[in-house]
Amino acid sequence: MLPINLLVELGILSVVLMATRFAALGRRLAVVTLVVLGLAAFSPLGNFLIYPLESRFPAWDPSRGAPDGIIVLGGSVDTDLSAAHRTPVVAHAADRLFAPAELARRYPNARIVFTGGSANLVSTEAREADYSAPILENLGIPKQRLILERNSRNTWENAIFTKQMVDPKPGERWLLVTSAFHMPRSMGIFRTAGFDVEAYPVDWRMGGRDDLFSFTNIGADGLRRTDVAVREWIGLVAYRLMGRIGELLPEPGKD
């Protein structure tokens, strides 16, 4: 259902139809596919889809006091490439790793938890936590401060397994570090899991409201932004249907 995959599938289908008695339908489908491809690649479509996600939770307010713990969601390191080259390979969302390093220096008493195993459908021994830990250590976080949760396969398990591991006490304040577009779903999941956390969004994909009507001349950037947004909206719908979040687009004010 992701835009790039869907458009390729529709393009192939249109070519197949052109070789049959449904050639006229195939030509119309090809035109529609090209128009949608152009919109996804160059128009502000991706901005309109991702803005409600990224703007849902504001930047964390440090005036509220020091946190007791900091939870970092995985999603930055490519486990397969890391295993193949025997070294951590950061594929995207590097801000998820930079932010906790800065927070660890600012709050030396806070516990640091990295949660991330393998999201592969076929299980492997390569776990994201194992490859992310050396990066965090190189960024200045002492090994003894790191708590690694390496068995989770998705955000729901991130929340469940992390809560079981750290056993948060009433009154403790925990930060949740993840990409801004992923924050609404993550906050909703942690709330359903009964883990009270505060949003610390990073890794923004657009500047703000002023970018809503911005066109791009690099099609790959537009497609990537549209893909990320559609994937996250699909995740929100799926998790809402499964009862893993309490509302379609979780909002601030409940943490």
N, C-alpha and C positions, 0 to 999 in steps of 0.2 A: 504493500500500500504506500510505501514511501515514494515521493514524486519521481526521483530518478529511475527507480525500478519500474514503476507503473508506466512512465512515458516510454521506456524502452520496450516494454511488453506490448503497449498499444501500437508502437511503431512497427514491430514485427507482425502483429496481427493485421495491420493495415496492408502491409506488403503481401501477406498471404491472401487476404481477401481480394486484392487486385488481380490475382491469378485465377479467380473463380468467377462465377456468374454474379457475385456480389461486388464486382469491381468498383461500381459507383459508390457503394458504402465504404469500401476501402479507401477511395480517394478522399472522401469527406472525413473519414477518421484520421487520415494522414494530415490533413489541413488542421483539424482540431488539435492533434498531438503537437504539431509544430507551433501553433499559437500558444498552447499551454506551456510548452517548453520555453518559449520566448518570455512569457510572463514570469515563470518561475526563475529564470536565469537573470533577467535584466530589469524587471519591474520591481516596485516596492512590496510585492506580495509577501516575500519572506519577512520583511520588516513588520508588516501588519500582523503576521502570525506570531512572531516572536516577542513583539513589544509587550503584549499583555502578560506574558510569562516573566520577562525580565524586570518589569516595573512593579510586579506584585508586592515584592518585599524590598523595603528600602535598605540602604547600607546600615550596618550595625552601629549603634550608638555607644561608644566607649565610656561615656559619662555615667552609664549605669553601674559601673564597677567592674572589677576583675572577674573573669569566669573561673569556675572550678575545673572545667575540662573543655577540650576542643576536639570535635569529631570531624574527620576528613573523609569524605566519600571518594571511593576510587573512580576511575574513568579516564585517567590520564595516560597510564602506561599500557602499551600493547604487550600482553603477556606472551603471545606466540613469537613475535619478533624478539622480545627480550630473551626468551628461552633459546631461540635459534642462534643469537649472537652472544649469549651468555653475558649480557650487560643490559641495564635498564634502557628501554627505548620509550621516550615520551612521545606519544602520537598526537595528542591534543589536550586542551584544557590544562596547560601547565600551571595556570594560576592556582589550581587546587593544591599544588605542592608548594608554591611560593608563599601563599598566605599563611599556612600554619607555621612556617619557619619564622616569619615576622611576628606572629602572635606569640610563639614560644619565647622569643626574646623579650617581648613586652610583658608577658605574664609568666615568670619563671616557676610559679607554683602550680600552674595548670597542667593537668594530665593531657597528653596528646594521644588520640586514638586514630589509627588509620584502619578503615574497613573496606575490604575488597578482596575477593577471591578470584574466581574465573567465571566469566559470563558465557563461555563456550557451551554449545549444546552437548558436545562430546567432551566429557570431563578430562582434564589433563592435570599434570602435577604442577604446571606453571600457575602461580598465584600472584596477583597484582601486589599484595601487601609485601611479599618477599622482595620484589624488585623496586618498590617504592621506598622501602625503609632505607636503603643506602643513599638514595637521593636526599631524603629528609635529613639524614645524618650529615651528609656533605654540606647541607644548607645550614648546619649549626645546631640541630636538635640532638642532644646526647642520646645514645642508644638506650640508656636506662629509663629515659622519659617516655619512650615510645611503647604504646600498647598496640599490638597487631591483631586484627581480626581477619583471618585469611580463608574463611570457608563460605562466605556469602556469595551468591550468584546474581543478586539483583538488589534494588533499593529496599524492598520489603525485608529481605534477609539482613541487609546492612543494619536496619533498625532493631530487629529482633535479636540478632546475635550480639550486637554492641551493647544493648541493654542488659542482656544476660551476663556479659563479660564485666562491665564496669559497675553494675548494680547501683545506679544513681540514687542518692539519698534525698529526701524532701528538703527543699530549700537550696539545693545545689543548682548552679547555673552552668549550662553546657551550650557551647556554640556549635552550630552545624555549618561546615564549610562545603559548598558545592557550587556548580555553575548557576548563574542567575536564572537561566531559563529552566533549570531543573529544580529550583528551590520550591516552587509551589507544591509539586508532587512530593518532594522529599519531606517538607514540613507536614503535609497531610498524613504521610505514612508514619512518621515518628509520633504524631499525635495519636493515631489509631493504635500504635504499639504501646502507648502509655509512657512515652519518653519525652519529657518536657525540654525542648531545645529552643535556642534563639538563632534566627537566620543570620548567616554571614555570607552573603552572595559574592561571587567572584566570576571571572571569565565571561564578561559581557560580550555579546555579539553585535551590538549596535550602540550608538552614543546616547540615544534618548528620543524623545518625542520629535525633535527637529529632523530626525532621520527617517520619519515615517514615509515621506514622499520622495526619498532619495532613490534615484536609479543608479545602477552599477554598469560599468563597461567591461566587467570581468564576469562572464557567465558562470564560471565555476564557483565564485563567491556567492552569487545569488542562489544557485542551486543548493549549495551547502547550507546556507541559512534557511532556505525553505525546507530542506530535508530535516534539519535539526528541529525546527518548529513543528512540522507535521508529526515527526516521531514522538515528540513530547506530548502533543495533544492526543495522539493515539494512546500513549501511556496513561494519560489522565483519565480518558474515557474507560479504558480497560480496568484500571485500578478502582475507579468509582463503581463499575459494575460488579467487581469482585468484593466490594466493601472494604478495601484497604485504605481508602481515603473517605472522609466524611462529606465532602462536597467536591464538585467538579473542578473548581479552581480555588484551592485553599487560600486564605487571606491572612494578613497580620492581625494582631489584636487578640489572638487566642494562645499566644505563647508567653 
